[in-house]
Amino acid sequence: MVIAGLFVILISVLFLPFLVKKVEEELEIFLFIMGCIGLTITSQWSIPLVGEALIEPVKITLTVFIAGFLFRVFQSPIAHSVNKIADAIGVKLFSFMAIVILGFLSSAITAIIAALVLVEIVTHLELDRKNEILLVILACFSIGLGAALTPIGEPLSTIAIAKLKGTPYHAGFFFLCRHLWLFIIPGVLVFGLLGAIVIPGKRKKAGGLTQAKEENIKDISIRTVKVYLFIMALIFLGRAFRPIVDTYISRMPYQGLYWLNMISAIVDNATLTAAEIGPSMGLLQIKSALLGLLIAGGMLIPGNIPNIISAGKLRIKSSEWAKFGVPLGLIVMTVSFFFLMLIRTP
């Protein structure tokens, strides 16, 4: 009955945000409630767990708030510098640098702030709509990968470290960087090179993407609270789903975990990390599962936070994103899988 109840919660978490608009709008509260229900039916409530859920989100939440405030201060200089730099070094080199720098910088300033910087850059770059969408998608793939290098980069990495910090892995700040850098660093550089290839060198003065709404202090504060609640909810869900991880997921081969996580294209990859990753899994299983989540997360808008922020603020349609994001993601997943097979020893 416990396992059946957990599967009901899992299915609800995966699909209700797409079926019920109110759930989508209040996702953090919904996940928090589901996590509390999951802990209750599995009898896993404890004072140490509550303490962990209160403390663990603090680092990424503070980073989001401070970086968001600093971004607001420097927003105007960034906007005024975009076209000057693009004119000086050329659009192709500028695209490469924007994609790569934002990818690596996201591990320090968070994927959320990196996406906001990307929105500001694209808003003022003066390319046509099609090519600006290409730039956004490539940059979001890069940001989604690069942010995983540290636990403050994005919710996925925060949750993964929180779930693996005990026996047997004792995961610390650089755990994911140490085990995934061989995939992430070349991946960020490849997305940058693709940007330099596909983005044309000529500028167009009109017809590009525009930002729907500029941020204020209230927006920054609301986002900070939502990030804190989101991480807390995922910690509760991650602990609640431990019986499923131990009974089913830990027995799956690493190849199956990798391709199974193509579902990350339509479900936020941090939520899937909470449901899948656990200390009972082997290191190769963990690496494969996380790589599948990170890459597939860029294929469609719901896959990760940078996609959601960028598409929402720049009013990019799901069909526009899928047209380029899905084939690119499939190619990258296939190449990365063969690379994973080649160096599959943990």
C-alpha positions, 0 to 999 in steps of 0.5 A: 500500500505504501509503494502504491501510494508513492506511485500515485504521488509520483504520477501526480507530481509528473502530470498534474502541473500539465493538466491543471493550470492552478497546479502549474501556477502554484507548483512550489506549494503543490510539491510541498504538499505532495512531499508532506503526504509522501513522508506521512504515508512512509512514516519518515518524518523526523527532526533531522529531516526537517532541519535539513529541509530548512537549512539546505535551501539557504545557500542557493536561495541567498545566491539567487537573492544577492545575484538577482539584486546585483543583476538589477543594479548592473542591468542598464550597463549590460544592456548598453554594452551588448551591441558595442561588444557585438560590433567590436568582436563580431556577432559570431564570436559574441554568440560563442562567448555569451553561450560559454560564459553564461554556461560556466558562470551559471554554477556561481550566479545560479541558472536563474540569474544566468537566464535573466542575463541571457534575456537582457542580452537577447533583448538588445542584440538586434538579430531576427527572431529566428536566430535569437531563438536559436541563441536562446536555446543553445545558451539554455542548454549550456546554462543547464549543463554548467549550473550542475557543476556546483550545488548552488547552480540549480535545484537539480544539483542542490537536490542531488548533493543533499540526497548523496551527502551521507553514506556511501558517497559523502557528497561535498560541494565539488562532488558533481563537478568531479564526476561530471566535468568530463561531459559538462565542460566539452558540452558547454564549449560545443554549444558555444561553437554551434552558436558561432556556426549557426548564428549569422554574422549580419545584424538586423535592426528589427523583428527580434525578441523583446522582454515582456516585463523588467524585474523589480525588487518585489519580483526578486523577493518573490522568486527567492521565496519560491526557490526556497520553498521549491528546494524544501519541497524537493527534499521532502519528496526525495526522502519520501521516494526513497522506497521506490529508489531502493526497490526499483530504480537502483536495480535499473541498468545505467543505460536504461536510466539514461534514456528513461530521463528523456522525460526531463524534456517535459518534466522539470529535471529537479523534480525527477532528481528528487524522485530518482537519485538515492545513495543505494544507486551505483556511481555509474547509475547516478552519473547516467541518470543525471546526464540524461536529465541535464541534456534532455532538460534543454529539449523543451521549455518545461525541462529546466528553469533557464528554459522556463524563464527565457521563454516566458520573458521573451515570449517564445512559443513551445513549437518554436522551441521544439523545432530546434531544441528536440533534434539538437537534444536527441543528437547530443544525447546520442553522442553523449551516450556513446561517450558514456559507454566508452568511459563507463567506469566510475 
